[in-house]
Amino acid sequence: MDGDSNRWIQEFLSNRKQRVVVENAASKEIDVSSRVPQGSVLGPCLFLFYINDIAEKLSPTVCLFADDTMIYMAVKNDNEAVILQKDLDLLCDWETK
């Protein structure tokens, strides 16, 4: 992704601040160090863009929704258990790439 869309997303994720308000009392504003703001409409989309390739090499069924990833497979024998374990290992390797 490049151009205007990239700049727009960078601006969305940069220089954010937060504070807590309870009744009439407000805390001091602090910088937000986390990446995508929780509760935003754009947040789940950005997460899916980031993890979109996670299922490319996996055998089991993979379901992606918002910030959840579910992988499942019926394991009926030792060979299928080995396949599932290899895919779980691939997920661990993907996460550290």
Secondary structure by P-SEA (a helix, b strand, c coil): cccaaaaaaaaaacbbbbbbbcccccccbbbbcccccccccaaaaaaaaaacccccccccbbbbcccbbbbbbbbccaaaaaaaaaaaaaaaaaaac
